[in-house]
Amino acid sequence: MDGKYEDENTFCGENMKLIDENGEEYKCDGYNVNIKDNKTIISTNFPLSNFDNVDKLKLIIASIGEVELEK
């Protein structure tokens, strides 16, 4: 993401999650944030794998926005 996001509450708890096409929510179990060249890089894991039968996901970061992901 362009810009610096140094407030840890931006990515905590309910603020960052995945939602599948059936409305099931997956919350991250922690994250790591790095800032490089005025860009914020987020690394996280969700309790979901490639073996789950999910074709579309929506990544939501409440204070920033959302993006749709497809297989």
PyMOL commands that set and color helices and strands:
alter all, ss='L'
color gray80, all
select helices_A, chain A and resi 8-10+13-15
alter helices_A, ss='H'
color red, helices_A
select strands_A, chain A and resi 16-20+25-27+31-36+39-44+56-61+65-70
alter strands_A, ss='S'
color yellow, strands_A
deselect
rebuild
show_as cartoon
